[in-house]
Amino acid sequence: MAALRRRDTDAGPEPVVRTGGGLVPIGVVDVDGPSMVPTLYPGDRVVVRYGARVRPGAVLLVRHPMRQDLLVVKRAAELRSKGWWLLSDNQFLGNDSRDFGAVPPELVLGRVLARVSPSVGWLAPAGWLERALCRWPLGRVPGLAARFGVFRRLSPEL
């Protein structure tokens, strides 16, 4: 396995990308930086499916539009005319589309499927499961949707 490490001076995630030579476009990324707290913490290791279909609410691995040598992990809020509007889960930090605008689809590398270390957590439920977790009766169970990786913001502009 080869490892690429990218350094950054701001607080955004700094992944270490490990890729194998297999047929399935899946890789493992180490996250660094607090921008995705409480979903992902510095030191978390996540599985990325490269080229996966993107939908609002998904956690993505993208190239930073201003510094394309930097990879960042952000949540897709919505698809706009110029690309994906990405937000950090930690609303107190910037370094998302509020700072750099929409990210063109060609800079989206993949979708984060799951956290594998230090604890296992699913971050990409199927669309039907996400809808079921947000409706009654499952939507009334506190924390159940979040346990399956469903995270909804009140407004993409927050």
Residue pairs with C-beta under 8 A, 6 or more apart in sequence:
1 18
1 19
1 20
2 18
2 19
3 16
3 17
3 18
4 16
4 17
5 14
5 16
6 14
6 15
6 69
6 70
6 71
7 14
8 14
8 33
8 67
8 70
10 33
10 95
11 33
11 34
11 35
11 93
11 95
12 33
12 35
12 64
12 70
12 72
12 95
13 31
13 32
13 33
13 35
13 36
13 40
13 71
13 72
13 73
14 31
14 32
14 33
14 70
14 71
15 29
15 30
15 31
15 32
15 61
15 71
15 73
16 29
16 30
16 32
17 27
17 28
17 29
17 71
18 27
18 28
18 29
19 27
20 27
25 49
25 50
25 51
25 110
26 47
26 48
26 49
26 50
26 113
27 47
27 48
27 50
27 110
28 45
28 46
28 47
28 48
28 116
29 45
29 46
29 47
29 48
29 61
29 71
29 73
29 112
30 43
30 44
30 45
31 40
31 41
31 42
31 43
31 44
31 45
31 46
31 73
32 42
32 43
33 42
34 41
34 42
34 90
34 93
35 72
35 73
35 74
35 88
35 89
35 90
35 93
35 95
35 96
36 59
36 73
36 74
36 75
36 88
36 89
36 90
37 89
37 90
38 89
38 90
39 59
39 75
39 89
39 123
39 149
39 151
40 46
40 59
40 73
40 89
40 115
43 118
44 115
44 117
44 118
45 115
45 116
45 117
45 118
46 59
46 73
46 112
46 113
46 114
46 115
46 116
46 123
47 112
47 113
47 114
47 116
48 61
48 109
48 110
48 111
48 112
48 113
49 110
49 111
49 113
49 124
50 109
50 110
51 110
52 110
52 111
52 113
53 111
54 60
54 76
54 79
54 84
54 105
54 108
54 111
55 76
55 127
56 76
56 77
56 78
56 79
57 75
57 76
57 130
57 150
57 151
57 152
58 75
58 76
58 111
58 112
58 124
59 73
59 74
59 75
59 76
59 111
59 112
59 123
59 124
59 149
60 73
60 74
60 75
60 76
60 84
60 86
60 108
60 109
60 110
60 111
60 112
61 71
61 72
61 73
61 108
61 109
61 110
61 111
61 112
62 71
62 72
62 73
62 74
62 84
62 86
62 103
62 107
62 108
62 109
63 69
63 70
63 71
63 72
63 107
63 109
64 70
64 71
64 72
64 100
64 107
65 100
65 101
65 103
65 104
65 107
66 100
68 107
71 109
72 95
73 112
74 86
74 87
74 88
74 96
74 97
75 86
75 87
75 88
75 89
75 151
75 153
76 84
76 85
76 86
77 84
77 85
77 86
77 87
77 97
77 153
77 156
78 84
78 85
78 156
79 85
80 102
81 102
82 101
82 102
82 104
83 102
83 103
83 104
83 105
83 107
84 97
84 102
84 103
84 105
84 108
85 97
85 102
85 103
85 156
86 96
86 97
86 103
87 96
87 97
87 98
87 153
87 156
87 158
88 94
88 95
88 96
89 151
91 158
97 103
98 157
111 124
112 123
112 124
113 122
113 123
113 124
114 120
114 121
114 122
114 123
114 124
115 121
115 123
121 147
121 149
122 148
122 149
123 149
124 149
125 133
125 148
125 149
125 150
129 148
130 145
130 148
130 150
132 138
133 139
133 144
133 145
133 148
133 150
134 145
134 150
134 152
138 144
138 145
139 145
